[in-house]
């Protein structure tokens, strides 16, 4: 049985639907890479799973199950007991995620005090131990620092230490490498992968960076207009993208020797005025009359699904510049 099961999830802000029929599973020790442009519903999905939607946002339909237990409709008190313990979140900006008035050791120790009932002295010792596990230099000294006294990469390691403190079944990492240099990005992704393997944690990795997603994910879900438009094993999706939007994302990756950066024409859709039929059709070079009706997410091969009326045609097109395959062939060491 999957650790996390999401079925037909809808999130609404008043009359406006932001997520529409989102479904996926996560198994223990597995990473699902969630990719797409800003404003396509990636982070909203993570917040819905965490039970962190801000009013007037609400889950208007669907199911979220953690090891068979339904989370939708669960009282806030019970959700708080699960959040940070069984499901953890790593936000994209560690500086705003951390309390500037608390020492690092106290912030990590809170997780042990709240969820495991430890005394403050014991929690502090565990916090130092977690700092050592995530590779922060001088863990004893780092525990006594405040967030502003640490680098961006070290703060991200602290946030990861907090997330993994209680060995959660599910980790949602929302753009965990944003604003970090390339070397630090690789270190953070490697750290998440190593802790995941140690604890058997299921990871939902949200990013606009297809290369980062490809390097550690076993499955990929491509979001557009609040829906999953392509989903399947990472290698299959990246080698055989069958939705024009996925192809466009891959073609937009920069590479050595390129003379012009590829871009996707137009803008992401306005949720208050979604186009009729396929949400991507106004930007799609392959659109035709049938695109005025919404295509279903259809199975292609080996667990690979795509929402496009011309999926088979797109599948058989030349590869073009699908450079994310390099990350599949040369993943993080």
CORJOWO-V332637 format. One record per residue. N is the residue number from 1. RES is the residue in one small letter. OMEGA is omega in degrees with one decimal (* if undefined). BURIAL is 1 if it has 24 or more other C-alpha atoms within 12 Angstrom, else 0. D_FIRST is the distance of its C-alpha to the first C-alpha in whole Angstrom. Layout:
BEGIN
n:N res:RES omega:OMEGA burial:BURIAL d_first:D_FIRST
n:N res:RES omega:OMEGA burial:BURIAL d_first:D_FIRST
END
This chain:
BEGIN
n:1 res:x omega:179.3 burial:0 d_first:0
n:2 res:x omega:175.7 burial:0 d_first:4
n:3 res:x omega:-179.8 burial:1 d_first:7
n:4 res:x omega:177.7 burial:1 d_first:9
n:5 res:x omega:176.9 burial:1 d_first:9
n:6 res:x omega:-176.5 burial:1 d_first:13
n:7 res:x omega:172.2 burial:1 d_first:14
n:8 res:x omega:-175.8 burial:1 d_first:18
n:9 res:x omega:173.4 burial:1 d_first:19
n:10 res:x omega:174.3 burial:1 d_first:23
n:11 res:x omega:-177.3 burial:1 d_first:25
n:12 res:x omega:169.5 burial:1 d_first:29
n:13 res:x omega:-171.9 burial:0 d_first:32
n:14 res:x omega:-179.5 burial:0 d_first:34
n:15 res:x omega:-174.6 burial:0 d_first:34
n:16 res:x omega:177.1 burial:0 d_first:33
n:17 res:x omega:178.1 burial:1 d_first:30
n:18 res:x omega:173.5 burial:1 d_first:28
n:19 res:x omega:-175.8 burial:1 d_first:25
n:20 res:x omega:173.9 burial:1 d_first:24
n:21 res:x omega:-179.2 burial:1 d_first:21
n:22 res:x omega:180.0 burial:1 d_first:19
n:23 res:x omega:173.9 burial:1 d_first:15
n:24 res:x omega:176.4 burial:1 d_first:13
n:25 res:x omega:173.4 burial:1 d_first:9
n:26 res:x omega:177.5 burial:1 d_first:9
n:27 res:x omega:178.1 burial:1 d_first:8
n:28 res:x omega:177.7 burial:1 d_first:9
n:29 res:x omega:-176.6 burial:1 d_first:13
n:30 res:x omega:176.1 burial:1 d_first:13
n:31 res:x omega:173.4 burial:1 d_first:16
n:32 res:x omega:175.9 burial:1 d_first:16
n:33 res:x omega:179.7 burial:1 d_first:20
n:34 res:x omega:-171.7 burial:1 d_first:21
n:35 res:x omega:178.1 burial:1 d_first:25
n:36 res:x omega:178.5 burial:1 d_first:28
n:37 res:x omega:175.1 burial:1 d_first:31
n:38 res:x omega:178.2 burial:0 d_first:32
n:39 res:x omega:-178.5 burial:1 d_first:31
n:40 res:x omega:176.3 burial:1 d_first:29
n:41 res:x omega:-176.7 burial:1 d_first:26
n:42 res:x omega:-177.9 burial:1 d_first:24
n:43 res:x omega:179.2 burial:1 d_first:25
n:44 res:x omega:176.9 burial:1 d_first:25
n:45 res:x omega:178.1 burial:1 d_first:21
n:46 res:x omega:179.1 burial:1 d_first:21
n:47 res:x omega:178.2 burial:1 d_first:23
n:48 res:x omega:178.5 burial:1 d_first:21
n:49 res:x omega:-179.8 burial:1 d_first:18
n:50 res:x omega:-174.8 burial:1 d_first:20
n:51 res:x omega:-174.8 burial:1 d_first:22
n:52 res:x omega:178.5 burial:1 d_first:25
n:53 res:x omega:179.0 burial:0 d_first:27
n:54 res:x omega:176.9 burial:0 d_first:30
n:55 res:x omega:9.9 burial:0 d_first:32
n:56 res:x omega:178.8 burial:0 d_first:33
n:57 res:x omega:179.0 burial:0 d_first:30
n:58 res:x omega:172.8 burial:1 d_first:27
n:59 res:x omega:-176.0 burial:1 d_first:24
n:60 res:x omega:177.3 burial:1 d_first:25
n:61 res:x omega:174.3 burial:0 d_first:22
n:62 res:x omega:-173.6 burial:1 d_first:19
n:63 res:x omega:172.6 burial:1 d_first:15
n:64 res:x omega:-178.3 burial:1 d_first:14
n:65 res:x omega:175.1 burial:1 d_first:11
n:66 res:x omega:-175.6 burial:1 d_first:10
n:67 res:x omega:175.8 burial:0 d_first:7
n:68 res:x omega:-179.4 burial:0 d_first:8
n:69 res:x omega:-178.7 burial:0 d_first:12
n:70 res:x omega:179.9 burial:0 d_first:14
n:71 res:x omega:-180.0 burial:1 d_first:16
n:72 res:x omega:-179.1 burial:1 d_first:19
n:73 res:x omega:178.8 burial:0 d_first:22
n:74 res:x omega:178.8 burial:0 d_first:21
n:75 res:x omega:-176.2 burial:0 d_first:24
n:76 res:x omega:-179.9 burial:0 d_first:25
n:77 res:x omega:178.8 burial:0 d_first:26
n:78 res:x omega:178.2 burial:0 d_first:22
n:79 res:x omega:179.3 burial:1 d_first:21
n:80 res:x omega:178.4 burial:0 d_first:24
n:81 res:x omega:-180.0 burial:0 d_first:22
n:82 res:x omega:-177.5 burial:1 d_first:19
n:83 res:x omega:-178.5 burial:1 d_first:21
n:84 res:x omega:179.3 burial:1 d_first:22
n:85 res:x omega:-178.0 burial:1 d_first:20
n:86 res:x omega:173.8 burial:1 d_first:16
n:87 res:x omega:-177.9 burial:1 d_first:17
n:88 res:x omega:-176.4 burial:1 d_first:20
n:89 res:x omega:170.5 burial:1 d_first:22
n:90 res:x omega:-177.9 burial:1 d_first:25
n:91 res:x omega:-175.3 burial:1 d_first:28
n:92 res:x omega:-179.5 burial:1 d_first:30
n:93 res:x omega:-176.4 burial:1 d_first:33
n:94 res:x omega:-177.8 burial:1 d_first:33
n:95 res:x omega:178.9 burial:1 d_first:36
n:96 res:x omega:178.1 burial:0 d_first:36
n:97 res:x omega:-177.1 burial:1 d_first:33
n:98 res:x omega:178.8 burial:1 d_first:34
n:99 res:x omega:-176.8 burial:0 d_first:37
n:100 res:x omega:-176.1 burial:0 d_first:40
n:101 res:x omega:-178.0 burial:0 d_first:42
n:102 res:x omega:175.0 burial:0 d_first:40
n:103 res:x omega:-176.7 burial:1 d_first:40
n:104 res:x omega:-179.1 burial:1 d_first:37
n:105 res:x omega:178.9 burial:1 d_first:36
n:106 res:x omega:-178.5 burial:1 d_first:36
n:107 res:x omega:176.3 burial:1 d_first:34
n:108 res:x omega:-178.6 burial:1 d_first:31
n:109 res:x omega:179.0 burial:1 d_first:32
n:110 res:x omega:-178.9 burial:1 d_first:31
n:111 res:x omega:-179.9 burial:1 d_first:27
n:112 res:x omega:179.8 burial:1 d_first:28
n:113 res:x omega:-175.5 burial:1 d_first:31
n:114 res:x omega:-171.4 burial:0 d_first:29
n:115 res:x omega:-178.6 burial:1 d_first:25
n:116 res:x omega:173.6 burial:0 d_first:26
n:117 res:x omega:-179.0 burial:0 d_first:30
n:118 res:x omega:171.2 burial:0 d_first:32
n:119 res:x omega:-173.1 burial:0 d_first:35
n:120 res:x omega:-178.3 burial:0 d_first:37
n:121 res:x omega:179.2 burial:0 d_first:38
n:122 res:x omega:180.0 burial:0 d_first:35
n:123 res:x omega:177.9 burial:1 d_first:33
n:124 res:x omega:179.0 burial:1 d_first:36
n:125 res:x omega:178.8 burial:1 d_first:35
n:126 res:x omega:178.4 burial:1 d_first:32
n:127 res:x omega:177.4 burial:1 d_first:32
n:128 res:x omega:178.1 burial:1 d_first:35
n:129 res:x omega:178.9 burial:1 d_first:32
n:130 res:x omega:177.3 burial:1 d_first:30
n:131 res:x omega:176.9 burial:1 d_first:33
n:132 res:x omega:-179.1 burial:1 d_first:33
n:133 res:x omega:-177.9 burial:1 d_first:30
n:134 res:x omega:171.3 burial:1 d_first:30
n:135 res:x omega:176.2 burial:1 d_first:33
n:136 res:x omega:180.0 burial:1 d_first:36
n:137 res:x omega:178.2 burial:0 d_first:39
n:138 res:x omega:-176.3 burial:0 d_first:41
n:139 res:x omega:-179.8 burial:1 d_first:38
n:140 res:x omega:179.4 burial:0 d_first:40
n:141 res:x omega:-179.1 burial:0 d_first:43
n:142 res:x omega:-179.6 burial:1 d_first:40
n:143 res:x omega:-178.6 burial:1 d_first:38
n:144 res:x omega:-178.6 burial:1 d_first:42
n:145 res:x omega:170.8 burial:1 d_first:42
n:146 res:x omega:-175.2 burial:1 d_first:42
n:147 res:x omega:-176.6 burial:1 d_first:39
n:148 res:x omega:-179.5 burial:0 d_first:43
n:149 res:x omega:-178.5 burial:0 d_first:44
n:150 res:x omega:177.5 burial:1 d_first:41
n:151 res:x omega:179.2 burial:0 d_first:40
n:152 res:x omega:179.1 burial:1 d_first:38
n:153 res:x omega:178.2 burial:1 d_first:35
n:154 res:x omega:177.2 burial:1 d_first:36
n:155 res:x omega:178.2 burial:1 d_first:35
n:156 res:x omega:176.1 burial:1 d_first:32
n:157 res:x omega:177.5 burial:1 d_first:31
n:158 res:x omega:179.4 burial:1 d_first:31
n:159 res:x omega:177.8 burial:1 d_first:29
n:160 res:x omega:176.8 burial:1 d_first:26
n:161 res:x omega:177.6 burial:1 d_first:27
n:162 res:x omega:-177.6 burial:1 d_first:27
n:163 res:x omega:-176.2 burial:1 d_first:23
n:164 res:x omega:-175.2 burial:1 d_first:22
n:165 res:x omega:-176.1 burial:1 d_first:24
n:166 res:x omega:179.0 burial:1 d_first:22
n:167 res:x omega:-176.1 burial:1 d_first:19
n:168 res:x omega:174.0 burial:1 d_first:17
n:169 res:x omega:-177.3 burial:1 d_first:13
n:170 res:x omega:173.7 burial:1 d_first:14
n:171 res:x omega:174.0 burial:1 d_first:17
n:172 res:x omega:-178.7 burial:1 d_first:19
n:173 res:x omega:-175.0 burial:1 d_first:22
n:174 res:x omega:-178.9 burial:1 d_first:25
n:175 res:x omega:-172.9 burial:1 d_first:27
n:176 res:x omega:-178.3 burial:1 d_first:28
n:177 res:x omega:179.7 burial:1 d_first:30
n:178 res:x omega:175.7 burial:1 d_first:33
n:179 res:x omega:176.8 burial:0 d_first:36
n:180 res:x omega:177.9 burial:1 d_first:36
n:181 res:x omega:-172.4 burial:0 d_first:38
n:182 res:x omega:-179.2 burial:0 d_first:36
n:183 res:x omega:179.6 burial:0 d_first:36
n:184 res:x omega:176.4 burial:0 d_first:35
n:185 res:x omega:-179.6 burial:1 d_first:32
n:186 res:x omega:179.1 burial:1 d_first:31
n:187 res:x omega:-179.5 burial:1 d_first:31
n:188 res:x omega:178.7 burial:1 d_first:29
n:189 res:x omega:178.6 burial:1 d_first:26
n:190 res:x omega:178.7 burial:1 d_first:27
n:191 res:x omega:178.3 burial:1 d_first:26
n:192 res:x omega:179.9 burial:1 d_first:23
n:193 res:x omega:-178.4 burial:1 d_first:22
n:194 res:x omega:178.3 burial:1 d_first:23
n:195 res:x omega:177.3 burial:1 d_first:22
n:196 res:x omega:-179.4 burial:1 d_first:18
n:197 res:x omega:179.4 burial:0 d_first:19
n:198 res:x omega:-173.8 burial:0 d_first:20
n:199 res:x omega:-177.8 burial:1 d_first:18
n:200 res:x omega:-176.1 burial:1 d_first:14
n:201 res:x omega:171.4 burial:1 d_first:14
n:202 res:x omega:-174.2 burial:1 d_first:13
n:203 res:x omega:170.9 burial:1 d_first:16
n:204 res:x omega:-174.8 burial:1 d_first:17
n:205 res:x omega:-177.3 burial:1 d_first:20
n:206 res:x omega:-179.1 burial:1 d_first:23
n:207 res:x omega:169.8 burial:1 d_first:26
n:208 res:x omega:-176.7 burial:1 d_first:29
n:209 res:x omega:-177.2 burial:1 d_first:30
n:210 res:x omega:179.9 burial:1 d_first:28
n:211 res:x omega:178.5 burial:1 d_first:29
n:212 res:x omega:178.7 burial:1 d_first:28
n:213 res:x omega:-174.8 burial:1 d_first:24
n:214 res:x omega:-172.0 burial:1 d_first:25
n:215 res:x omega:-177.5 burial:1 d_first:26
n:216 res:x omega:-175.0 burial:1 d_first:22
n:217 res:x omega:172.6 burial:1 d_first:20
n:218 res:x omega:177.6 burial:1 d_first:17
n:219 res:x omega:179.2 burial:1 d_first:17
n:220 res:x omega:172.1 burial:1 d_first:19
n:221 res:x omega:179.2 burial:1 d_first:20
n:222 res:x omega:-178.5 burial:1 d_first:23
n:223 res:x omega:171.2 burial:1 d_first:24
n:224 res:x omega:177.7 burial:1 d_first:28
n:225 res:x omega:177.3 burial:1 d_first:29
n:226 res:x omega:179.3 burial:1 d_first:26
n:227 res:x omega:169.8 burial:1 d_first:24
n:228 res:x omega:-177.8 burial:1 d_first:22
n:229 res:x omega:173.1 burial:1 d_first:24
n:230 res:x omega:-173.5 burial:1 d_first:23
n:231 res:x omega:176.3 burial:1 d_first:19
n:232 res:x omega:176.4 burial:1 d_first:18
n:233 res:x omega:-174.0 burial:1 d_first:18
n:234 res:x omega:-177.3 burial:1 d_first:21
n:235 res:x omega:-179.8 burial:1 d_first:23
n:236 res:x omega:-178.2 burial:1 d_first:23
n:237 res:x omega:-175.8 burial:1 d_first:24
n:238 res:x omega:178.3 burial:1 d_first:26
n:239 res:x omega:-173.1 burial:1 d_first:28
n:240 res:x omega:178.7 burial:1 d_first:28
n:241 res:x omega:-172.9 burial:1 d_first:28
n:242 res:x omega:176.4 burial:1 d_first:28
n:243 res:x omega:-176.6 burial:1 d_first:29
n:244 res:x omega:179.3 burial:1 d_first:32
n:245 res:x omega:177.7 burial:1 d_first:31
n:246 res:x omega:177.5 burial:1 d_first:29
n:247 res:x omega:-179.4 burial:1 d_first:32
n:248 res:x omega:177.2 burial:1 d_first:34
n:249 res:x omega:-178.4 burial:1 d_first:32
n:250 res:x omega:179.7 burial:1 d_first:32
n:251 res:x omega:-179.5 burial:1 d_first:36
n:252 res:x omega:179.5 burial:1 d_first:37
n:253 res:x omega:177.2 burial:1 d_first:36
n:254 res:x omega:178.0 burial:0 d_first:39
n:255 res:x omega:-178.1 burial:0 d_first:40
n:256 res:x omega:175.8 burial:0 d_first:43
n:257 res:x omega:-178.6 burial:0 d_first:46
n:258 res:x omega:-179.4 burial:0 d_first:45
n:259 res:x omega:-178.8 burial:0 d_first:48
n:260 res:x omega:180.0 burial:0 d_first:46
n:261 res:x omega:178.6 burial:0 d_first:43
n:262 res:x omega:177.4 burial:0 d_first:41
n:263 res:x omega:177.1 burial:0 d_first:40
n:264 res:x omega:-178.2 burial:1 d_first:38
n:265 res:x omega:175.7 burial:0 d_first:41
n:266 res:x omega:-175.5 burial:0 d_first:41
n:267 res:x omega:174.0 burial:0 d_first:39
n:268 res:x omega:-173.9 burial:1 d_first:35
n:269 res:x omega:173.8 burial:1 d_first:35
n:270 res:x omega:-175.4 burial:0 d_first:37
n:271 res:x omega:178.5 burial:1 d_first:34
n:272 res:x omega:-179.3 burial:0 d_first:37
n:273 res:x omega:-178.5 burial:0 d_first:38
n:274 res:x omega:178.1 burial:1 d_first:35
n:275 res:x omega:178.3 burial:0 d_first:37
n:276 res:x omega:178.3 burial:0 d_first:37
n:277 res:x omega:-179.3 burial:0 d_first:34
n:278 res:x omega:-177.2 burial:1 d_first:32
n:279 res:x omega:-177.7 burial:1 d_first:33
n:280 res:x omega:-171.6 burial:1 d_first:34
n:281 res:x omega:179.5 burial:1 d_first:36
n:282 res:x omega:-178.0 burial:1 d_first:39
n:283 res:x omega:-169.7 burial:0 d_first:39
n:284 res:x omega:179.3 burial:1 d_first:38
n:285 res:x omega:-178.0 burial:0 d_first:40
n:286 res:x omega:-175.9 burial:1 d_first:39
n:287 res:x omega:174.2 burial:1 d_first:39
n:288 res:x omega:-170.0 burial:0 d_first:40
n:289 res:x omega:-175.0 burial:0 d_first:41
n:290 res:x omega:-179.0 burial:0 d_first:38
n:291 res:x omega:176.5 burial:1 d_first:36
n:292 res:x omega:170.4 burial:0 d_first:37
n:293 res:x omega:-172.8 burial:0 d_first:34
n:294 res:x omega:178.7 burial:1 d_first:31
n:295 res:x omega:175.9 burial:1 d_first:29
n:296 res:x omega:175.4 burial:0 d_first:25
n:297 res:x omega:-172.1 burial:1 d_first:23
n:298 res:x omega:178.2 burial:1 d_first:23
n:299 res:x omega:178.5 burial:0 d_first:21
n:300 res:x omega:-178.4 burial:1 d_first:24
n:301 res:x omega:173.6 burial:0 d_first:22
n:302 res:x omega:178.5 burial:0 d_first:19
n:303 res:x omega:-178.1 burial:0 d_first:17
n:304 res:x omega:179.6 burial:1 d_first:20
n:305 res:x omega:177.6 burial:1 d_first:21
n:306 res:x omega:178.9 burial:1 d_first:24
n:307 res:x omega:179.8 burial:1 d_first:26
n:308 res:x omega:178.3 burial:1 d_first:29
n:309 res:x omega:-177.8 burial:1 d_first:32
n:310 res:x omega:-175.2 burial:1 d_first:33
n:311 res:x omega:-179.4 burial:1 d_first:30
n:312 res:x omega:178.3 burial:0 d_first:31
n:313 res:x omega:179.1 burial:0 d_first:34
n:314 res:x omega:179.7 burial:1 d_first:33
n:315 res:x omega:-175.0 burial:1 d_first:31
n:316 res:x omega:177.1 burial:0 d_first:34
n:317 res:x omega:174.6 burial:0 d_first:36
n:318 res:x omega:-174.6 burial:0 d_first:38
n:319 res:x omega:-177.0 burial:0 d_first:35
n:320 res:x omega:-176.6 burial:0 d_first:38
n:321 res:x omega:-179.8 burial:1 d_first:37
n:322 res:x omega:-170.5 burial:1 d_first:33
n:323 res:x omega:178.9 burial:1 d_first:34
n:324 res:x omega:176.4 burial:1 d_first:30
n:325 res:x omega:177.4 burial:1 d_first:30
n:326 res:x omega:178.7 burial:0 d_first:32
n:327 res:x omega:176.8 burial:1 d_first:29
n:328 res:x omega:-177.2 burial:1 d_first:27
n:329 res:x omega:-178.9 burial:0 d_first:29
n:330 res:x omega:-178.5 burial:0 d_first:30
n:331 res:x omega:177.9 burial:0 d_first:28
n:332 res:x omega:178.3 burial:1 d_first:28
n:333 res:x omega:* burial:0 d_first:29
END
